[in-house]
Amino acid sequence: MGIQEYFESDLRFYYAIGVCVMGIYVFGIALSAVLDLAVIDHRLIPLTVGFFLFMFVYFISVSVQALEPDS
C-alpha cells in the first residue's frame, strides 16, 4: 500500500493527524526537559492530562463519525 492510498481514507488521515499532534507534544516536552528550556514539574501534569483527554475525545469523535451513515 502506497502512502497516497493510505491517506485516501478520511478516517486514516484524521488518525494520522492525531498521532502526529501527540508526537509533536511529547517531543516538545521531552526537548524542553533535556535542554532545560522549561521547568518540568508537577505544574505540567494538569496540562498533559488535559491534552491527552482532549486527544482521547478527538479519537472517539473521529471513530463515531465513521459509524454515521452516508447522506
Backbone as a printed PyTorch tensor [residue, N CA C, xyz], in Angstrom:
tensor([[[  0.8520,  -1.1670,   0.0000],
         [  0.0000,   0.0000,   0.0000],
         [  0.9040,   1.2380,   0.0000]],

        [[  0.7070,   2.0960,  -0.9990],
         [  1.4810,   3.3270,  -1.0800],
         [  0.9720,   4.3540,  -0.0830]],

        [[  1.7660,   5.3770,   0.1100],
         [  1.4010,   6.4020,   1.0920],
         [  0.1300,   7.1430,   0.6700]],

        [[ -0.0560,   7.3640,  -0.6320],
         [ -1.2460,   8.0750,  -1.0900],
         [ -2.4990,   7.2320,  -0.8620]],

        [[ -2.4180,   5.9280,  -1.0850],
         [ -3.5570,   5.0500,  -0.8380],
         [ -3.9040,   5.0140,   0.6420]],

        [[ -2.9010,   5.1260,   1.4940],
         [ -3.1310,   5.1000,   2.9420],
         [ -3.9440,   6.3080,   3.3890]],

        [[ -3.6960,   7.4700,   2.7660],
         [ -4.3650,   8.6890,   3.1840],
         [ -5.6180,   8.9990,   2.3770]],

        [[ -6.0530,   8.1240,   1.4780],
         [ -7.2840,   8.3600,   0.7390],
         [ -8.5040,   8.2280,   1.6430]],

        [[ -8.3880,   7.4760,   2.6870],
         [ -9.4660,   7.3430,   3.6490],
         [ -9.4100,   8.5190,   4.6150]],

        [[-10.5320,   9.2190,   4.7760],
         [-10.5680,  10.3420,   5.7120],
         [-10.2680,   9.8870,   7.1290]],

        [[-10.7800,   8.7340,   7.5070],
         [-10.5840,   8.2310,   8.8590],
         [ -9.1000,   8.0160,   9.1530]],

        [[ -8.3980,   7.4070,   8.2400],
         [ -6.9640,   7.1830,   8.4340],
         [ -6.2100,   8.5070,   8.4960]],

        [[ -6.6170,   9.4730,   7.6840],
         [ -5.9720,  10.7870,   7.6970],
         [ -6.1590,  11.4610,   9.0480]],

        [[ -7.3720,  11.4320,   9.5890],
         [ -7.6390,  12.0570,  10.8910],
         [ -6.8630,  11.3630,  12.0100]],

        [[ -6.7820,  10.0440,  11.9430],
         [ -5.9890,   9.3240,  12.9420],
         [ -4.5130,   9.7110,  12.8340]],

        [[ -4.0120,   9.8090,  11.6150],
         [ -2.6040,  10.1750,  11.4180],
         [ -2.3260,  11.5790,  11.9460]],

        [[ -3.2470,  12.5130,  11.7260],
         [ -3.0760,  13.8670,  12.2380],
         [ -3.0460,  13.8460,  13.7700]],

        [[ -3.9470,  13.0800,  14.3880],
         [ -3.9760,  12.9820,  15.8490],
         [ -2.6870,  12.4130,  16.4130]],

        [[ -2.1800,  11.3730,  15.7990],
         [ -0.9310,  10.7640,  16.2600],
         [  0.2310,  11.7350,  16.0670]],

        [[  0.2140,  12.4740,  14.9610],
         [  1.2590,  13.4660,  14.7010],
         [  1.2330,  14.5660,  15.7620]],

        [[  0.0630,  15.0650,  16.1110],
         [ -0.0560,  16.1130,  17.1300],
         [  0.4410,  15.6010,  18.4810]],

        [[  0.0770,  14.3690,  18.8320],
         [  0.5600,  13.8070,  20.0940],
         [  2.0710,  13.6460,  20.0700]],

        [[  2.6220,  13.2390,  18.9520],
         [  4.0760,  13.0980,  18.8240],
         [  4.7970,  14.4220,  18.9780]],

        [[  4.2440,  15.4730,  18.3760],
         [  4.8400,  16.8020,  18.5000],
         [  4.8000,  17.2670,  19.9490]],

        [[  3.6920,  17.0230,  20.6410],
         [  3.5640,  17.4140,  22.0500],
         [  4.6020,  16.6850,  22.9050]],

        [[  4.6750,  15.3840,  22.7590],
         [  5.6240,  14.5930,  23.5530],
         [  7.0590,  15.0040,  23.2200]],

        [[  7.3540,  15.2270,  21.9460],
         [  8.6890,  15.6430,  21.5320],
         [  9.0410,  17.0030,  22.1380]],

        [[  8.0920,  17.9250,  22.1310],
         [  8.3310,  19.2480,  22.7050],
         [  8.5900,  19.1960,  24.1860]],

        [[  7.8180,  18.4040,  24.9010],
         [  8.0370,  18.2640,  26.3480],
         [  9.3900,  17.6080,  26.6230]],

        [[  9.7130,  16.5730,  25.8730],
         [ 10.9950,  15.8920,  26.0690],
         [ 12.1630,  16.8190,  25.7390]],

        [[ 12.0480,  17.5760,  24.6680],
         [ 13.1080,  18.5000,  24.2850],
         [ 13.2840,  19.5900,  25.3460]],

        [[ 12.1730,  20.0930,  25.8640],
         [ 12.2430,  21.1000,  26.9200],
         [ 12.9260,  20.5500,  28.1680]],

        [[ 12.6440,  19.3050,  28.4940],
         [ 13.2540,  18.6890,  29.6770],
         [ 14.7530,  18.4630,  29.4720]],

        [[ 15.1240,  18.0060,  28.2950],
         [ 16.5360,  17.6930,  28.0350],
         [ 17.3800,  18.9680,  27.9640]],

        [[ 16.8490,  20.0020,  27.3180],
         [ 17.6280,  21.2260,  27.1350],
         [ 17.4200,  22.2560,  28.2440]],

        [[ 16.6690,  21.8970,  29.2630],
         [ 16.3660,  22.8100,  30.3800],
         [ 15.7520,  24.1230,  29.8990]],

        [[ 14.8770,  24.0260,  28.9020],
         [ 14.2180,  25.2220,  28.3830],
         [ 13.0350,  25.6330,  29.2470]],

        [[ 12.4670,  24.6970,  29.9600],
         [ 11.3140,  24.9910,  30.8060],
         [ 11.4160,  24.1520,  32.0730]],

        [[ 10.7460,  24.6250,  33.0720],
         [ 10.7060,  23.8790,  34.3270],
         [  9.6820,  22.7620,  34.1780]],

        [[ 10.1360,  21.5470,  34.2650],
         [  9.2610,  20.3810,  34.1630],
         [  9.0020,  19.8970,  35.5860]],

        [[  7.8050,  20.1640,  36.0930],
         [  7.4680,  19.7390,  37.4420],
         [  5.9850,  19.4030,  37.5140]],

        [[  5.4380,  19.3740,  38.7170],
         [  4.0520,  18.9460,  38.9130],
         [  3.0450,  19.8830,  38.2530]],

        [[  3.4390,  21.1090,  37.9020],
         [  2.5090,  22.0290,  37.2400],
         [  2.1750,  21.5940,  35.8180]],

        [[  3.0070,  20.7580,  35.2460],
         [  2.7890,  20.2990,  33.8750],
         [  1.8040,  19.1310,  33.8130]],

        [[  1.5520,  18.4710,  34.9140],
         [  0.6660,  17.3030,  34.9380],
         [ -0.7580,  17.6460,  34.5040]],

        [[ -1.3990,  18.7070,  35.0230],
         [ -2.7670,  19.0120,  34.5580],
         [ -2.8320,  19.3430,  33.0680]],

        [[ -1.8180,  20.0430,  32.5610],
         [ -1.7800,  20.3590,  31.1400],
         [ -1.6890,  19.0820,  30.3090]],

        [[ -0.8340,  18.1710,  30.7150],
         [ -0.6480,  16.9250,  29.9810],
         [ -1.8980,  16.0510,  30.0640]],

        [[ -2.4890,  15.9530,  31.2370],
         [ -3.7220,  15.1710,  31.3840],
         [ -4.8330,  15.7700,  30.5280]],

        [[ -4.9780,  17.0820,  30.5600],
         [ -5.9920,  17.7410,  29.7500],
         [ -5.7620,  17.5360,  28.2630]],

        [[ -4.5100,  17.6320,  27.8370],
         [ -4.1930,  17.4160,  26.4250],
         [ -4.5630,  16.0040,  25.9840]],

        [[ -4.1830,  15.0100,  26.7790],
         [ -4.4710,  13.6340,  26.3810],
         [ -5.9610,  13.3070,  26.5100]],

        [[ -6.6820,  13.9610,  27.4270],
         [ -8.1440,  13.8060,  27.4490],
         [ -8.7670,  14.3970,  26.1930]],

        [[ -8.2670,  15.5530,  25.7740],
         [ -8.7300,  16.1620,  24.5360],
         [ -8.4790,  15.2380,  23.3470]],

        [[ -7.2870,  14.6590,  23.2840],
         [ -6.9620,  13.7670,  22.1650],
         [ -7.8150,  12.4980,  22.2300]],

        [[ -8.1250,  12.0150,  23.4260],
         [ -8.9980,  10.8600,  23.5700],
         [-10.3770,  11.1670,  22.9950]],

        [[-10.9180,  12.3340,  23.3420],
         [-12.2230,  12.7380,  22.8150],
         [-12.1490,  12.9210,  21.3040]],

        [[-11.0320,  13.4560,  20.8130],
         [-10.8360,  13.6130,  19.3680],
         [-10.9180,  12.2600,  18.6640]],

        [[-10.1990,  11.2600,  19.1750],
         [-10.2120,   9.9380,  18.5350],
         [-11.5890,   9.2780,  18.6440]],

        [[-12.2840,   9.4700,  19.7510],
         [-13.6360,   8.9260,  19.8890],
         [-14.5650,   9.5750,  18.8720]],

        [[-14.4760,  10.9000,  18.7180],
         [-15.3640,  11.5910,  17.7750],
         [-15.0650,  11.1840,  16.3310]],

        [[-13.8090,  10.9650,  16.0070],
         [-13.4640,  10.5030,  14.6620],
         [-14.0390,   9.1070,  14.4270]],

        [[-13.9470,   8.2510,  15.4260],
         [-14.4870,   6.8960,  15.2900],
         [-16.0060,   6.9010,  15.1650]],

        [[-16.6790,   7.7640,  15.9290],
         [-18.1370,   7.8460,  15.8590],
         [-18.5720,   8.3910,  14.5040]],

        [[-17.8170,   9.3390,  13.9660],
         [-18.1390,   9.8970,  12.6530],
         [-18.0820,   8.7970,  11.5850]],

        [[-17.1880,   7.8500,  11.7430],
         [-17.0840,   6.7590,  10.7700],
         [-18.3130,   5.8420,  10.8380]],

        [[-18.9990,   5.8030,  11.9710],
         [-20.1850,   4.9470,  12.1230],
         [-21.4450,   5.5760,  11.5300]],

        [[-21.4230,   6.9080,  11.2900],
         [-22.6120,   7.5770,  10.7550],
         [-22.8490,   7.1260,   9.3140]],

        [[-24.1190,   6.9620,   8.9490],
         [-24.4090,   6.5800,   7.5640],
         [-24.1320,   7.7340,   6.6160]],

        [[-23.7590,   7.3930,   5.3990],
         [-23.5270,   8.4220,   4.3700],
         [-24.8480,   9.0290,   3.9410]],

        [[-24.8400,  10.3390,   3.7610],
         [-26.0820,  11.0130,   3.3560],
         [-26.1950,  11.0720,   1.8520]]])
